Amino acid sequence: MGTPSAAHTDLSRIRADGHAVGDAPLPGHTMIAAPLWYGSTIAGAVALLPSSPQMRRATTRARYLAAVMDTAAAMSGQLTRSGTRRAG
């Protein structure tokens, strides 16, 4: 995402896919992330950092992507239905 046009392309792809997959901050891991929605506003994200070798297996990759997206959808539904809640 070095240039504005590259960043726009990446964000467009993420919006279309509903998730992002990329390098994780931990060496040897990949990050899968999906947005949490509060109505039409992004309220955060849910992420999973599996080991990179696990992500090479198509069935494992698909299972992890589905789990992250399902979790984000469930959390987004809860946020939207009940409003934001403050911790503590």
ChimeraX attribute file (.defattr): number of C-alpha atoms within 10 A of each C-alpha:
attribute: neighborCount
match mode: 1-to-1
recipient: residues
	/A:1	10
	/A:2	6
	/A:3	8
	/A:4	9
	/A:5	10
	/A:6	11
	/A:7	12
	/A:8	12
	/A:9	13
	/A:10	14
	/A:11	15
	/A:12	12
	/A:13	13
	/A:14	16
	/A:15	13
	/A:16	9
	/A:17	10
	/A:18	14
	/A:19	21
	/A:20	17
	/A:21	15
	/A:22	11
	/A:23	13
	/A:24	17
	/A:25	10
	/A:26	11
	/A:27	9
	/A:28	12
	/A:29	18
	/A:30	20
	/A:31	18
	/A:32	23
	/A:33	21
	/A:34	24
	/A:35	23
	/A:36	24
	/A:37	20
	/A:38	19
	/A:39	13
	/A:40	8
	/A:41	10
	/A:42	11
	/A:43	13
	/A:44	12
	/A:45	15
	/A:46	16
	/A:47	19
	/A:48	17
	/A:49	19
	/A:50	18
	/A:51	15
	/A:52	16
	/A:53	10
	/A:54	14
	/A:55	20
	/A:56	10
	/A:57	10
	/A:58	10
	/A:59	11
	/A:60	13
	/A:61	16
	/A:62	11
	/A:63	11
	/A:64	18
	/A:65	22
	/A:66	13
	/A:67	14
	/A:68	20
	/A:69	20
	/A:70	13
	/A:71	16
	/A:72	23
	/A:73	17
	/A:74	14
	/A:75	18
	/A:76	21
	/A:77	16
	/A:78	15
	/A:79	17
	/A:80	16
	/A:81	11
	/A:82	9
	/A:83	12
	/A:84	11
	/A:85	7
	/A:86	5
	/A:87	4
	/A:88	3
